[in-house]
Amino acid sequence: MLHDDEPAMHLYGGNGGIRHFDALEQQALSSEARGYLLELSRRGEIPNEQRELIIHYASQLGGAPLERVDVEELLDHLIFAFPDEEDSPGCSHVPRPH
């Protein structure tokens, strides 16, 4: 588990690649939130594109870093909100992570 005093700049993301978090992204997401997103994409519970959507969205908010619970809420609203609509921004083929 990462702690906020550890720079989480290089972490393994989905597809065995390394995901570099720039300074703005590190300020936007707590280490726990960054690790949570990477773990979800590594396990295939969210596609990398959806992970990047959340990271980008968080980077645009400003303010205090988002915590894991905030990321879970974002996933609920942005990714899993419209599971039955074909033209929705949700990701209907990915089950909601537990």
C-alpha positions in Angstrom: 0.0 0.0 0.0 1.3 3.5 -0.9 1.3 6.3 1.6 0.8 10.0 0.7 4.4 10.7 1.5 5.6 8.3 -1.2 5.7 9.6 -4.7 3.5 7.3 -6.7 5.0 8.4 -10.0 5.5 5.0 -11.6 3.0 2.3 -10.9 2.0 -0.7 -12.9 -1.2 -0.2 -14.8 -3.3 -2.4 -17.0 -1.7 -4.6 -19.7 1.6 -4.9 -17.7 2.6 -1.3 -18.6 3.8 1.4 -16.3 1.6 4.4 -15.7 3.4 7.6 -14.9 1.5 10.1 -12.8 2.6 13.7 -13.5 2.7 16.3 -10.7 -0.8 17.6 -11.4 -2.3 14.0 -11.3 -0.4 13.3 -8.0 -2.0 16.5 -6.5 -5.4 15.5 -7.8 -5.5 11.9 -6.4 -4.3 10.5 -3.1 -1.8 7.6 -3.4 -4.6 5.2 -2.2 -6.9 6.5 -5.0 -4.1 6.2 -7.6 -3.4 2.6 -6.5 -7.0 1.7 -6.5 -7.5 2.9 -10.1 -4.4 1.0 -11.2 -5.5 -2.1 -9.4 -8.9 -2.0 -11.1 -7.4 -1.7 -14.5 -4.7 -4.3 -13.8 -7.4 -6.8 -12.9 -9.5 -5.8 -15.9 -12.4 -4.5 -13.9 -12.2 -1.1 -15.8 -10.6 -0.5 -19.2 -7.5 1.7 -19.3 -9.5 4.3 -21.2 -12.0 4.6 -18.3 -9.1 4.8 -15.8 -7.7 7.7 -17.8 -11.1 9.4 -17.9 -11.2 9.4 -14.1 -7.6 10.6 -13.8 -8.3 13.4 -16.3 -11.5 14.4 -14.6 -9.9 14.5 -11.1 -7.0 16.6 -12.5 -9.5 19.2 -13.7 -11.3 19.6 -10.3 -8.6 21.3 -8.3 -8.7 21.4 -4.5 -7.8 18.6 -2.1 -6.7 15.3 -3.6 -9.5 12.8 -4.2 -9.5 9.9 -1.9 -10.5 6.3 -2.8 -14.1 6.8 -1.7 -14.3 9.8 -4.1 -13.0 7.7 -6.9 -15.5 5.0 -6.1 -18.3 7.6 -6.4 -16.9 8.9 -9.7 -16.8 5.4 -11.1 -20.5 4.9 -10.0 -21.5 8.2 -11.7 -19.3 8.3 -14.8 -18.7 4.7 -15.7 -21.4 2.5 -14.2 -24.4 4.9 -14.3 -25.9 3.8 -17.6 -25.3 0.1 -17.9 -28.2 -0.6 -20.3 -28.0 2.3 -22.7 -25.9 1.8 -25.8 -25.0 5.4 -26.4 -24.2 6.2 -22.7 -20.8 7.2 -21.4 -21.0 4.2 -19.1 -19.1 1.0 -19.7 -21.8 -1.6 -20.0 -19.5 -4.6 -20.6 -17.6 -4.1 -17.4 -19.2 -5.3 -14.1 -19.0 -2.8 -11.2 -16.0 -3.6 -9.0 -16.6 -4.6 -5.4 
